[in-house]
Amino acid sequence: MRRLLRSIRAKVVLLYILMLLLVLQFAGAYSVRAIEQYYLENFRTTVRAQTDLLAANVEPYLATHAGKGAPANLGADPQVLLNRFVTVSGSEVQVIDQNGTILAASFDAGNAVGQKNGYLEVYHALLGTPKETVRVDPGTGDRVQVVAVPVKRGDTVLGAVMVKASLEPTYDVLRRINRILATAGALAVVLAAVLGVVLSRTITRPIQEIMRQTNAMAKGDFSRRVRIYSDDEIGRLGQAFNHLTARLQKALADHEEERDKLASVLASMQDGVVAADSRGRVILVNRRAAHMLGQPEDALLGMPLVDCLPFPEGRAQDEELGGGRSWVVEQGDGSRRPRFLRITIMPIRRGTVQRGVIAVLSDVTEQETLERERREFVANVSHELRTPLTTLKSYLEVLQDGVMSDPELGPRFLRVAQNETERMIRLVHDLLQLSRIDSNQWRVEKAPTSLAHLLRQVKERFQFQADERNIALSLSLVEPLPPIALDRDKMLQVFDNLLSNALKYTGPGGKVSIAARMDGPWVTVTVADTGIGIPAEDLPRVFDRFYRVDKARSRELGGTGLGLSIAREIVRAHGGEIALDSEVGKGTTVTVRLPLDEEARAADAGTA
């Protein structure tokens, strides 16, 4: 029932029926009341008229009975007179003398002749006042109309005439009329209900169509349209709804297209993007930002922005989230190369109200690394030049003070000054070479070269130094090694540096070995020693410029800290790879892999 009352159609029909019932109620009540008054008044008028007529006709008889006049010639028995004048069906008529004795009565009350009449109405009539009342007959229980009028001659009351007529036939007529009106009302209600259903259907059917279309639109179906049944307000509402559906479908399609474009742009961006609402909760994050922050995208959505972004120490997070701020943070756990992120916060405003913020994350590791290397390079160059210059200045001042004439100290100080000068020359030469490499002014002049012959030449050049320091130097070649396109001088510089380092950091009685072998499309050359080794934490930086594990010993042995950096650049320029593996106290192994050119590969394949 409650669900039925939620229907507009049921409400319209019910309201229509209630309105009709209300109208019928008032109209029926008024009609019944008017008809009842009409019939009852007509009945009373008829009874009063008969009573007055009878009183006029029995007046001579009562005068004779009272001895007030000549005998009346009634021409018949009084009973006949009564029966002739009584026309109201079911009425009782009595003629009463002045003493209240019934002289004549109608057939229904014939046995009452000669008895006293005790009606109050008759008492009033005998006193000269007509009386009319409605009462309930105690014998039958019917409602009766009692009319009593006096019969006078002059001012003398001769008697009275009483008529008692039953009202039940009139009420029966009224009941039949009420039933007719009730039946007509019921038929009118039924007809009104049918018409209400038809009328409500014309109103609610388009609304139901709109409701179904609304549910379909909520599920994403915009292909349906509302059927138009008329050109009235409801029909125009359906037309407006169809127009709205088309506009909304186009707007959603445009929105989807823009969202796809935005998603494509965000997905292809090299920078990370994180957006937060006015409460500081993340509402959008792209894949790059999730990668930079080290968390999945789904986990970041809904998190507070302050928990997602790394903030610089000592700075208020609320101040940063105010927008227009930028800072750089370093990420890394010490086991890998650190990464630097630049985070820029920009506000999202609508008018003067801030609706949220957008954080842009940029990977500035390369820029920060280059800047750090530049600063370190300047500091290292300054430090490397300052030490020999300070030494030269000190020794020259001592020589100037008279030590030059000393036959022992003078030549010794001169040799130290010469060594420091040669060290500065080597440093400047290495710096110039690195500068040419960085500025692309350095070329590799490749030519077919026998790597076996080159390695033998390197061994022979350092054999005397190895023998002098009691270090076993060996060369192992897996023949045959095909010729390789190399820049002989530059590769000779690489192997000279590797072998020189191996001999410098290997003590007397140690071993240094050189080995070369074919490794598929590569030739692998290893230089291994049994020297002091390199700690594991220093291995990632051994190829950095000016980086030395034992700075004091390196400077003592004449190293500049640029040899491995130059060697790496030369090997890379040949398309090769260089790697270093070391363990403290057990030695170091440097591996150089050089690619075979096409002709060497073909020759090697033919030999195989």
Buried (B, 14 or more C-beta within 10 A) or exposed (E): EEEEEEBEBBBBBBEBBEEBBEEBEEEBEEBBEEBBEEBBEEBBEBBBEBBBEBBEBBBBBBBBBBEBBEEBEBEEEBBEBBBEBBEBEBBBBBBBBBEBBBBBBBEEBEEBBEEEBEBEBBBBBBEEEBBBEEBEBEEEEBBBBBBBBBBBBEEEBBBBBBBBBBBBBBBEBBEEBBEEBEEEBEEBBEEBBEEBBEBBBEBBBBBBBBEEBEEBBEEEEBEEBBEBBEEEEBBEBBBEBBEEBEEEBEEEEEEEEEEEEEEEEBEEBEBBBBBBBEEBEBEBBBBBBBBBBEBEBEEBBEBBBEEBBBBEEEEEBEEBBEBEBEBEBEBEEEEEEEBBBBBBBBBBEEEEEBEBBBBBBBBBBEEBBEEEBEEBBEEBBEEBBEBBEEBBEEBBEBBEEEBBEEEEBBEEBBEBBEBBBEBBEBBBEBBEBBEEBEEEEBEEEBEEBBBBEBBBBBBEBBEEBBEEBEBEBEBEBEEEBBBBBBBBEBBBBBBBBBBBBBBBBBEEEBBBBBBBBBEEEBBBBBBBBBBBBBEEEBBEEBBBBBBBBBEEEBBEEEBBBBBBBBBBBBBEBBBBBBBBBBEEEEBBBBBBBBBBBEEBBEBBEEEE
